[in-house]
């Protein structure tokens, strides 16, 4: 441990040099707090893996030194890991009303008994967690109730921005007072840990009105059915769609569990009121297609989403056809491009028209573009800039912008960097090797577990099973049985397996004396033979499983 109890530390567990899995630890006076605890999603190479989880081992090792989790908002990349670790989280969780309402529903769906103690974050209210003094500040994002967090200690103040933008959504009564941020800067801020997602984009991120106007231009002028897919937690977008549906005489059907969960949470905390009666799937055949608006999950091509099911013709109620329009009111999260393209190609084959934000103003980001970042630096005036929430490209662009804003020191973090913020020489003082984890077969395991390397190897090279039956003298009773999956389906395979079986017979005959004492030697020899034969003929190195049966 290369730090002292009195050091003020920042330690990203996830979210630095990547989009997603935001989880950031802060240390002071031998105590720790965590801001956000999210998931990320695997790429196509990680077949069979649904989500990636942060490494919780270091946090777990802190025991009673770990005082709590503070959530900036309710997106999956900020709260999604909590249900997976709920049984071992032994500290309170703070969040705004919508964030907590959403999280409670996620825990219930995952059959987690709600033993966690939840505490509500009230805007502008100061509260203490051990040696940390905290304050939540209202900000705007693409989800209700987002906040930035001021973390104050005797060694200095840290402004943790969370995900944010300055142009607020008036349709869910968001209000932002930039004087709140100016007052922080005037009070002195040691470090700003800030969102980098749109650091490459010029100008300013517009408000929800921008997307509303674009959607209003399309939906009333479409003759067929309209399906809009968006992020399920974007209640402001959903409210825009409900208003447009009313003005264009369309009834609304909502499909997707996460959408219904978010709407229910928004109703509970009073963000969505006077909600119109929604259609059920049984109503679809009773209403002209020109009077239907569907809001659906699946904008990122998620394999289990409602839109993916619809695109494969697997939904028995929703059938799309020529004349219908699908609007992707969302952005492509890096890493999801191929999945989205495949989804859209299937939809195009149905004859529907697809509209994305590449061509029409149907989406607006929830993150700050360059001019807003410049504004925030002018408000906060930190001594240290720490860009997070982005790939290396985003972080580098953000760092360059901070340099142009004449921030005295810029630290570009990597996950696992232990960054000392106080003292005369702030910087990385240690490194912790965090390993992403995966929920698999009912347990949480490291992604570098042997089970995943075996699966990947088998995926590309196939699987071979050999069964050998020998008697008590070490001699074969029947010819060795060989089966293969995924190596080759060529016509030569059957003869190849017969010839390989004969070679195994010869191998066993030559080693019958060794077989009497142990299975290990003969198993290793058979594996070596199998791998050599398959590689020479098929250029594959399959996973091999040998069964020795003694009778």
C-alpha positions in Angstrom: 0.0 0.0 0.0 1.7 3.1 -1.2 -0.5 5.7 0.5 -1.1 7.1 4.0 -4.3 7.3 5.9 -4.4 11.1 5.5 -4.1 10.9 1.7 -7.0 12.1 -0.4 -7.2 9.5 -3.2 -9.2 8.9 -6.3 -9.3 5.3 -7.6 -11.3 4.4 -10.7 -12.5 0.8 -10.5 -14.2 1.2 -13.9 -15.2 3.8 -16.4 -11.8 5.2 -17.3 -10.7 4.3 -20.9 -14.0 2.7 -21.5 -17.7 3.6 -22.0 -19.6 2.0 -19.1 -18.9 0.3 -15.8 -18.6 3.5 -13.9 -17.3 2.9 -10.4 -15.1 5.4 -8.6 -13.6 5.1 -5.2 -12.5 8.0 -3.0 -10.3 7.7 0.1 -9.6 10.0 3.0 -8.7 9.5 6.7 -8.6 5.7 6.2 -12.2 5.6 4.9 -13.6 5.0 1.5 -16.7 5.8 -0.5 -17.8 4.7 -3.9 -19.5 6.9 -6.5 -21.6 4.8 -8.8 -21.4 1.0 -9.4 -22.3 0.2 -13.0 -22.0 -2.5 -15.6 -20.8 -2.5 -19.2 -21.7 -4.8 -22.1 -19.4 -7.2 -23.9 -18.5 -7.1 -27.5 -19.3 -9.9 -30.0 -16.1 -11.8 -29.1 -17.5 -12.6 -25.7 -20.2 -15.0 -26.8 -22.4 -16.2 -23.9 -21.6 -13.2 -21.7 -24.5 -10.8 -21.1 -22.8 -8.2 -18.9 -19.4 -7.2 -17.6 -19.2 -6.4 -13.9 -16.6 -4.4 -11.9 -14.1 -6.1 -9.7 -15.5 -6.0 -6.2 -12.7 -7.9 -4.4 -10.7 -4.8 -3.3 -13.9 -3.0 -2.1 -14.9 -6.1 -0.2 -11.5 -6.2 1.5 -12.0 -2.7 2.9 -14.7 -4.1 5.3 -15.8 -1.4 7.8 -13.6 1.2 6.1 -16.0 1.2 3.2 -18.8 3.6 4.2 -21.2 3.9 1.4 -22.2 4.1 -2.3 -23.4 7.4 -3.8 -25.3 7.2 -7.1 -25.3 10.1 -9.6 -28.2 8.7 -11.6 -30.0 5.5 -12.6 -28.4 4.4 -15.9 -27.2 0.8 -16.1 -23.6 1.9 -16.4 -23.9 3.6 -13.1 -26.2 1.3 -11.0 -26.4 -1.9 -12.9 -23.8 -3.9 -10.8 -25.7 -3.4 -7.5 -28.2 -6.3 -8.0 -25.3 -8.7 -8.7 -23.5 -7.9 -5.5 -26.6 -7.0 -3.4 -26.1 -9.9 -1.0 -22.6 -8.8 0.0 -23.2 -5.0 0.0 -23.1 -4.0 3.7 -23.3 -0.2 3.5 -26.0 2.4 2.8 -26.7 3.5 -0.8 -27.6 7.2 -1.5 -29.5 8.3 -4.5 -32.2 10.7 -5.7 -35.9 9.6 -5.6 -36.1 8.3 -9.2 -32.7 6.6 -9.0 -33.7 4.7 -5.8 -37.2 3.9 -7.2 -35.6 2.4 -10.3 -33.0 0.5 -8.3 -35.5 -1.0 -6.0 -37.5 -2.4 -9.0 -34.3 -3.9 -10.4 -33.5 -5.6 -7.1 -37.1 -7.0 -6.9 -36.9 -8.4 -10.5 -33.6 -10.1 -9.5 -35.2 -11.6 -6.4 -32.9 -9.8 -4.1 -34.2 -9.3 -0.6 -34.1 -5.6 0.1 -31.7 -5.7 3.0 -29.8 -2.7 1.7 -30.4 0.6 3.5 -31.4 3.3 1.0 -31.0 7.0 1.7 -32.5 9.8 -0.4 -30.2 12.5 -1.8 -31.8 15.9 -1.4 -30.6 18.6 -3.7 -28.3 21.2 -2.1 -28.4 19.4 1.3 -25.1 18.9 3.0 -24.6 15.5 4.6 -21.7 13.6 6.2 -20.3 10.1 5.5 -17.5 9.6 7.9 -14.8 12.2 7.1 -16.4 13.1 3.9 -18.9 16.0 3.6 -21.1 15.7 0.5 -23.6 17.8 -1.4 -25.7 16.9 -4.4 -26.2 19.5 -7.1 -28.9 19.4 -9.8 -27.8 18.8 -13.3 -29.4 17.6 -16.6 -28.9 14.3 -18.4 -31.0 11.9 -20.4 -32.7 10.5 -17.3 -34.6 12.1 -14.5 -33.0 13.2 -11.2 -29.3 13.2 -12.2 -26.8 14.9 -9.8 -23.2 16.1 -9.6 -21.5 15.5 -6.2 -19.3 17.8 -4.3 -17.0 15.8 -2.0 -15.4 18.0 0.7 -12.5 17.0 3.0 -10.0 18.9 5.1 -7.5 18.3 2.3 -9.7 19.9 -0.4 -12.9 19.7 -2.4 -13.6 17.4 -5.3 -16.3 18.0 -7.9 -17.5 14.7 -9.3 -19.7 15.7 -12.3 -21.4 12.4 -13.1 -23.1 12.5 -16.5 -24.4 15.9 -17.4 -25.3 18.7 -19.8 -26.4 22.2 -19.2 -29.4 22.5 -21.6 -32.2 21.0 -19.4 -35.4 19.2 -20.3 -38.3 21.5 -19.6 -40.9 18.8 -20.1 -39.9 17.1 -16.9 -39.5 20.4 -15.1 -35.7 20.3 -14.9 -34.1 23.5 -13.7 -30.3 24.2 -13.5 -28.8 27.2 -11.7 -25.3 27.8 -13.0 -24.6 30.0 -10.1 -24.5 26.8 -8.0 -21.4 25.8 -10.0 -19.9 29.3 -9.9 -20.2 29.3 -6.1 -18.3 26.0 -5.9 -15.5 27.5 -8.0 -15.4 30.6 -5.8 -15.1 28.4 -2.8 -12.1 26.6 -4.2 -12.0 23.1 -5.9 -9.0 20.9 -5.8 -10.0 18.5 -8.5 -12.8 18.0 -11.0 -13.6 14.4 -12.1 -15.6 14.9 -15.3 -17.6 13.2 -18.1 -15.6 12.9 -21.4 -18.2 11.2 -23.6 -18.7 14.2 -26.0 -15.3 15.8 -25.7 -14.8 15.3 -29.4 -18.0 17.1 -30.4 -18.0 20.8 -31.2 -20.5 23.2 -29.9 -23.2 22.6 -27.4 -25.6 19.7 -26.7 -29.1 20.8 -27.3 -32.1 20.4 -25.0 -34.9 17.8 -25.4 -36.8 20.4 -27.5 -34.4 19.6 -30.4 -35.4 15.9 -30.5 -39.1 16.8 -29.9 -39.2 19.0 -33.0 -37.6 16.4 -35.1 -39.9 13.6 -34.0 -42.9 16.0 -34.4 -41.9 16.5 -38.0 -41.9 12.8 -38.8 -44.6 11.0 -36.7 -47.8 12.9 -37.7 -46.8 12.7 -41.4 -46.3 8.9 -41.5 -49.1 6.9 -43.0 -48.2 3.5 -41.5 -47.4 2.4 -38.0 -44.5 4.2 -36.2 -42.2 2.4 -33.8 -39.7 4.5 -31.8 -36.9 2.8 -30.0 -35.0 4.7 -27.3 -33.2 4.3 -24.0 -35.7 3.0 -21.5 -34.7 5.4 -18.8 -35.1 8.5 -21.0 -38.4 9.6 -19.4 -38.1 13.1 -21.1 -38.1 11.4 -24.5 -41.0 9.1 -23.5 -42.9 12.2 -22.4 -42.2 13.9 -25.7 -43.5 10.8 -27.6 -46.6 10.7 -25.5 -47.4 14.3 -26.3 -46.6 13.9 -30.0 -48.9 10.8 -30.1 -51.7 12.8 -28.6 -51.3 15.6 -31.1 -51.1 13.1 -34.0 -54.1 11.0 -32.9 -52.0 7.9 -32.2 -52.5 5.4 -29.4 -49.3 4.3 -27.6 -48.1 0.7 -27.0 -45.1 0.3 -24.8 -43.1 -2.9 -25.2 -40.1 -3.9 -23.1 -39.7 -4.7 -19.5 -37.1 -2.0 -18.8 -39.3 0.7 -20.4 -42.3 -0.3 -18.2 -40.1 -0.4 -15.1 -38.8 3.1 -15.8 -42.3 4.5 -16.5 -43.6 2.9 -13.3 -40.7 4.5 -11.3 -41.3 7.9 -12.9 -45.0 7.7 -11.9 -44.2 6.8 -8.4 -42.0 9.9 -7.8 -44.4 12.2 -9.7 -42.3 12.8 -12.8 -44.9 11.3 -15.1 -48.4 12.3 -14.2 -51.7 12.3 -16.2 -50.4 9.3 -18.2 -52.9 8.4 -21.0 -54.3 4.9 -21.2 -51.8 2.7 -23.0 -52.6 0.0 -25.5 -52.1 -3.7 -24.9 -50.8 -6.0 -27.6 -54.4 -7.4 -27.9 -55.6 -4.0 -29.0 -53.3 -3.7 -32.1 -55.6 -5.5 -34.6 -58.5 -3.2 -33.5 -56.8 0.1 -34.5 -55.7 1.3 -37.9 -51.9 1.2 -38.3 -51.9 4.9 -38.9 -53.2 5.5 -35.4 -50.5 3.4 -33.6 -47.2 4.5 -32.0 -45.1 1.8 -30.4 -42.3 2.7 -28.0 -39.8 -0.2 -27.7 -36.6 -1.2 -26.1 -33.7 -2.6 -28.3 -32.0 0.5 -29.7 -28.6 -1.1 -29.1 -29.4 -4.4 -30.8 -29.7 -6.3 -27.5 -30.4 -9.9 -28.4 -33.2 -10.3 -25.8 -34.9 -7.0 -26.5 -38.4 -6.5 -27.8 -37.2 -4.9 -31.1 -34.8 -7.8 -31.7 -37.7 -10.2 -31.3 -39.8 -8.1 -33.7 -37.0 -7.9 -36.3 -36.8 -11.7 -36.4 -40.6 -12.1 -36.8 -40.7 -13.9 -33.5 -43.3 -11.5 -31.9 -46.7 -13.0 -32.4 -48.5 -9.6 -32.0 -46.3 -7.0 -33.7 -45.7 -7.5 -37.4 -44.0 -4.8 -39.4 -44.5 -4.2 -43.1 -43.9 -1.8 -45.9 -45.2 1.7 -45.1 -44.2 1.4 -41.4 -41.5 3.6 -40.0 -38.9 2.8 -37.3 -37.1 5.7 -35.6 -33.9 5.1 -33.7 -34.2 7.9 -31.1 -30.9 7.0 -29.6 -27.2 7.0 -30.2 -24.9 4.0 -30.9 -23.0 3.1 -27.8 -19.4 2.3 -28.9 -19.1 -1.5 -29.3 -22.7 -2.0 -30.3 -22.4 -0.9 -33.9 -22.4 -4.4 -35.5 -25.3 -5.6 -33.4 -27.3 -2.5 -34.4 -26.4 -2.9 -38.1 -27.6 -6.5 -38.1 -30.9 -5.5 -36.4 -31.5 -2.7 -38.9 -30.7 -5.0 -41.9 -33.4 -7.5 -40.7 -35.9 -4.6 -40.4 -35.0 -3.3 -43.9 -35.7 -6.7 -45.3 -39.3 -6.3 -44.0 -39.7 -3.2 -46.2 -39.9 -0.7 -43.3 -38.3 2.7 -43.4 -35.6 3.4 -40.8 -34.8 6.8 -39.5 -31.7 7.5 -37.3 -30.1 10.6 -35.9 -27.6 10.4 -38.7 -30.2 11.9 -41.0 -32.9 13.5 -38.8 -33.0 15.4 -35.5 -34.6 12.5 -33.6 -32.2 12.3 -30.7 -30.2 14.5 -28.4 -27.3 13.4 -26.2 -27.2 13.7 -22.4 -23.5 14.6 -22.3 -21.6 17.9 -22.6 -20.0 18.9 -25.9 -16.9 21.0 -26.0 -18.4 24.5 -25.3 -20.2 23.2 -22.2 -17.0 21.6 -20.9 -15.3 25.0 -21.3 -18.2 26.6 -19.4 -17.9 24.1 -16.6 -14.2 24.7 -16.2 -14.8 28.4 -16.1 -17.3 27.8 -13.3 -15.4 25.3 -11.2 -11.9 26.5 -11.8 -10.2 23.3 -10.5 -6.5 22.9 -9.8 -6.6 19.4 -11.2 -8.6 18.0 -14.1 -9.3 14.2 -14.2 -11.2 13.2 -17.4 -13.3 10.0 -17.0 -16.2 8.3 -18.6 -14.8 7.7 -22.0 -12.3 5.7 -24.2 -8.7 6.8 -24.4 -9.7 9.0 -27.4 -12.3 10.8 -25.4 -10.1 11.2 -22.4 -7.2 12.6 -24.5 -9.6 15.1 -26.2 -11.0 16.2 -22.8 -7.4 16.5 -21.4 -6.5 18.8 -24.4 -9.5 20.9 -23.8 -8.6 21.2 -20.1 -5.1 22.3 -21.1 -6.6 25.0 -23.3 -8.7 26.1 -20.3 -5.4 26.6 -18.5 -6.1 24.0 -15.8 -2.8 23.7 -13.8 -2.6 19.9 -13.7 -4.3 17.2 -15.8 -4.2 13.6 -14.8 -5.5 11.0 -17.4 -6.5 8.0 -15.3 -6.6 4.3 -16.1 -8.8 1.8 -14.2 -6.8 0.8 -11.1 -4.7 3.9 -10.9 -4.5 5.1 -7.2 -4.3 8.9 -7.7 -3.2 11.1 -4.8 -4.8 14.5 -5.0 -3.4 16.4 -2.0 0.2 17.3 -1.3 2.8 19.0 -3.4 3.0 16.4 -6.2 -0.5 14.9 -7.1 -0.4 11.9 -9.3 -0.5 8.1 -9.5 1.1 6.6 -6.4 0.1 2.9 -6.9 -1.7 0.5 -9.2 -4.4 -2.1 -8.4 -5.0 -4.8 -11.0 -8.8 -4.9 -11.4 -10.2 -7.8 -13.5 -13.7 -7.5 -15.0 -16.1 -10.1 -13.7 -19.0 -12.0 -15.3 -22.2 -13.5 -13.9 -22.1 -17.1 -15.1 -24.0 -20.2 -14.0 -25.3 -18.5 -10.9 -22.0 -17.1 -9.7 -19.7 -14.1 -10.2 -16.4 -15.1 -11.7 -13.4 -13.3 -13.2 -13.5 -12.9 -17.0 -10.0 -14.4 -17.2 -11.3 -17.6 -15.6 -10.2 -20.8 -17.4 -13.8 -21.6 -18.2 -14.1 -18.7 -20.6 -10.7 -19.4 -22.3 -11.9 -23.0 -22.8 -15.2 -21.8 -24.3 -13.5 -19.4 -26.7 -11.0 -22.1 -27.7 -13.8 -24.6 -28.3 -15.8 -22.0 -30.2 -13.1 -21.7 -32.9 -11.5 -25.1 -32.8 -14.4 -27.5 -31.9 -14.7 -30.2 -29.3 -13.5 -33.9 -29.4 -14.6 -36.6 -27.0 -12.9 -40.0 -26.7 -14.2 -42.9 -24.7 -11.9 -45.9 -23.9 -13.0 -49.1 -22.1 -10.3 -51.3 -20.8 -10.2 -54.3 -18.5 -8.2 -55.0 -15.3 -5.2 -56.1 -17.4 -5.0 -52.8 -19.3 -6.4 -54.1 -22.6 -9.2 -52.7 -24.7 -12.5 -54.4 -24.5 -14.1 -52.4 -27.5 -12.6 -50.1 -30.1 -12.2 -46.4 -28.8 -15.2 -44.3 -29.6 -14.5 -40.8 -30.9 -17.0 -38.0 -31.5 -16.4 -34.4 -32.6 -18.5 -31.2 -32.6 -17.6 -28.1 -34.5 -14.3 -29.2 -36.1 -15.5 -30.1 -39.6 -18.5 -31.6 -41.4 -16.5 -32.7 -44.4 -17.1 -36.1 -46.0 -13.7 -37.3 -45.0 -14.4 -36.9 -41.2 -15.9 -40.4 -40.8 -12.9 -42.2 -42.3 -10.6 -39.9 -40.3 -12.2 -40.8 -37.0 -12.0 -44.5 -37.8 -8.2 -44.2 -38.6 -7.6 -42.2 -35.5 -9.4 -44.8 -33.4 -7.1 -47.4 -34.8 -4.1 -45.3 -33.8 -5.4 -45.0 -30.3 -5.7 -48.8 -30.2 -2.1 -49.2 -31.1 -1.1 -46.5 -28.6 -2.9 -48.4 -25.8 -1.4 -51.8 -26.8 2.0 -50.3 -26.7 1.4 -48.8 -23.2 -0.7 -51.5 -21.6 1.8 -51.9 -18.7 1.6 -48.2 -17.8 -2.2 -48.2 -17.9 -2.4 -50.6 -15.0 -1.2 -48.0 -12.5 -2.7 -44.7 -13.6 -5.0 -43.0 -16.1 -3.0 -39.8 -16.3 -0.2 -41.0 -18.6 -2.5 -42.6 -21.1 -4.9 -39.7 -21.1 -2.0 -37.3 -21.9 -0.7 -39.5 -24.6 -4.2 -39.8 -26.3 -4.7 -36.0 -26.1 -1.3 -35.5 -27.7 -2.2 -37.9 -30.5 -5.7 -36.4 -31.1 -4.4 -32.8 -31.2 -1.6 -33.8 -33.6 -4.0 -35.7 -36.0 -6.6 -33.0 -36.0 -4.1 -30.2 -36.6 -2.4 -32.0 -39.5 -5.6 -32.7 -41.3 -8.0 -29.9 -40.4 -5.6 -27.2 -39.0 -7.6 -27.1 -35.8 -6.6 -27.7 -32.2 -9.9 -28.8 -30.6 -10.7 -29.1 -26.9 -10.2 -32.8 -26.1 -12.0 -34.7 -23.3 -10.9 -38.3 -22.6 -13.0 -40.8 -20.7 -11.2 -43.9 -19.4 -13.7 -46.6 -18.2 -12.3 -49.6 -16.3 -14.3 -52.8 -16.1 
